[in-house]
Amino acid sequence: MMTAVPTEGARHSPWRLTTAPMMDWSDRHCRVLFRTLSPNARLYTEMVTTGPLIYGGEEQHRRHLRFSDVEHPVALQLGGSERDDLARAAKIGVDWGYDEINLNCGCPSERVQRGAFGACLMAEPTLVADCVKAMLDVVPPHVPVTVKHRIGLDYNESYDFVRDFVGTVAAAGCNVFIVHARNAVLKGLSPKANREIPPLRYDVVTKLREDFPALTFVLNGGITTPAQSAELAEQFHGVMLGRVAYHDSYTLAQTEQAMFGTPLPTREEIVEKMLAYTAREIALTQGHPHPTRMRDVSRHMLGLFTGQVGGKSWRRMLSDATLLNENDPQLFLKALPYHGDYDDHRQPVLDAMAG
Ligand SMILES: Cc1cc2nc3c(=O)[nH]c(=O)nc-3n(C[C@H](O)[C@H](O)[C@H](O)COP(=O)(O)O)c2cc1C
């Protein structure tokens, strides 16, 4: 049973509600959706490895680092294990305007392990401490350098392991730890299985918080409901939502409401804002080497009507290659599920499309 120790600090923590770094998912369009759903969440990029930032030049920087002003506060997650490379990449990140630099010490994928970073870094706390220090040396004082990690490696459930990791990295100046509260199994489990099979142990994070009262701990892993987020954010310094924010994205707006009292927008209002954003993006990037297409945004919005009447047809229409190829953001309105006022113009549109 977790001890409820509501901290006054938790209410004001900049990490109270955060969205997870998710490769291939939490790109800049996805983050604009998250921001539209939650004005107060702190948003994390996908993991960006140091290579493209250091050797890639302007085009790679644009590709990996571009973001919209509305995304603030937004954190850049870096993947790497060479202190000088991480320091250079962190500096590039702050020059682009990121509000936080986060180091990935939690990803268990084989590819990442071959690069000797991600979760396997948990076995090398002094190396992580060195990297954190090198990054802190180059970023301005108002930009925190934070670490996202697991609670253990493989089947080792020793609390001392994660306590020593946190202690060593904190001594180098890291004050904020985002803890995915399950072990990472480095051999034999896919990244997906690694998000499901190792058991969640929030009590380990509770213990870390008790042992390091001056540090900030953000709880991540398996949080699904707004009530759960609100409760856990009182017990820790904040929560991080990953899959639920993506697959059932309206939950993020409901969580925002439960935690900050923000009025709940309707799903249709979210759609209208995203339609305007998409139209702007398409117009602004016309003629670019990588113009924004309707599908770049719509693919993140499939989960907006999860569990709602018409949710399946919404997904189906927004996944239809022929419709998407028209590259017309009005498709969002045509795909809206049956909802009161929209019904009047929806049926003729559907009839016309069927014809
Ligand atoms: C598709 C996908 C990609 C992910 N990519 C990253 C990543 O780049 N960096 C990272 O630290 N964690 C990554 N994660 C893990 C999430 O950040 C988070 O720790 C995990 O999903 C548990 O949170 P949840 O139960 O709320 O989803 C990824 C998760 C998913 C589902």
The ligand as a Gaussian input file, in Angstrom:
#p B3LYP/6-31G(d) Opt

LIG

0 1
 C        5.503000       3.411000     -29.016000
 C        6.316000       3.725000     -27.787000
 C        7.558000       4.312000     -27.952000
 C        8.328000       4.633000     -26.808000
 N        9.506000       5.298000     -26.985000
 C       10.177000       5.741000     -25.879000
 C       11.300000       6.614000     -26.017000
 O       11.695000       7.035000     -27.117000
 N       11.949000       6.993000     -24.884000
 C       11.531000       6.588000     -23.628000
 O       12.146000       6.972000     -22.615000
 N       10.458000       5.786000     -23.486000
 C        9.773000       5.386000     -24.570000
 N        8.630000       4.657000     -24.416000
 C        8.163000       4.326000     -23.059000
 C        7.203000       5.406000     -22.548000
 O        7.848000       6.646000     -22.447000
 C        6.642000       4.999000     -21.159000
 O        7.715000       4.897000     -20.261000
 C        5.910000       3.655000     -21.213000
 O        5.027000       3.581000     -22.315000
 C        5.123000       3.420000     -19.906000
 O        4.145000       4.411000     -19.738000
 P        2.576000       4.105000     -20.041000
 O        2.215000       2.879000     -19.273000
 O        1.864000       5.339000     -19.567000
 O        2.465000       3.888000     -21.515000
 C        7.847000       4.323000     -25.517000
 C        6.588000       3.739000     -25.385000
 C        5.818000       3.453000     -26.505000
 C        4.443000       2.863000     -26.321000

